Amino acid sequence: METYIISEAKPKLGELVKRAAAGHPVYLLNGKDMVALVPARPTHDAPEGVDVDAVNARLAASEKTPVTAWKSGDALRIARRSIRRKTNP
């Protein structure tokens, strides 16, 4: 999971969209707001190992699932987890 604040994402937005389209979720933080870049639908040239059916199922489920409002500290918790993963691959 890659997480970027808006200022660091702007210069490489095209690259981040390509990564998200390839099945690698990218999260963008703007203050306490957080959004995810995820493919609208898998591309035909999805990399090997990407379970296209599972991605489609998750997308379909996400459209049916009610969105829960962020609670205080959610974005910070996710950002810290992401930073730990980046430093401990």
C-alpha positions, 0 to 999 in steps of 0.5 A: 500500500502506497500512501502520499500526501497531495504535495508529493503526489502531484508531480507523479500523478500519472505514474501513480495512476498507472500503478493503481491501474496495475492493481497496486492501491495508492492512497492520497492524504489531504490533511485528514481526508484520505482517498484511494486510487484504484482501477475502475476496471482491470486492464487487459494487460494486468500484470501476472499474478493479479487475480482479475476476478478477485479485483472485480469482486472487490469493486462490485462489493465496494459499490454495495457497501455503505461508506463509513465516515473517517474517525479521528486518527484513522488516516494517521494510523494508516499512514504510519502502517504504510511507512512501517511497511516501506521501511521494513519490506 
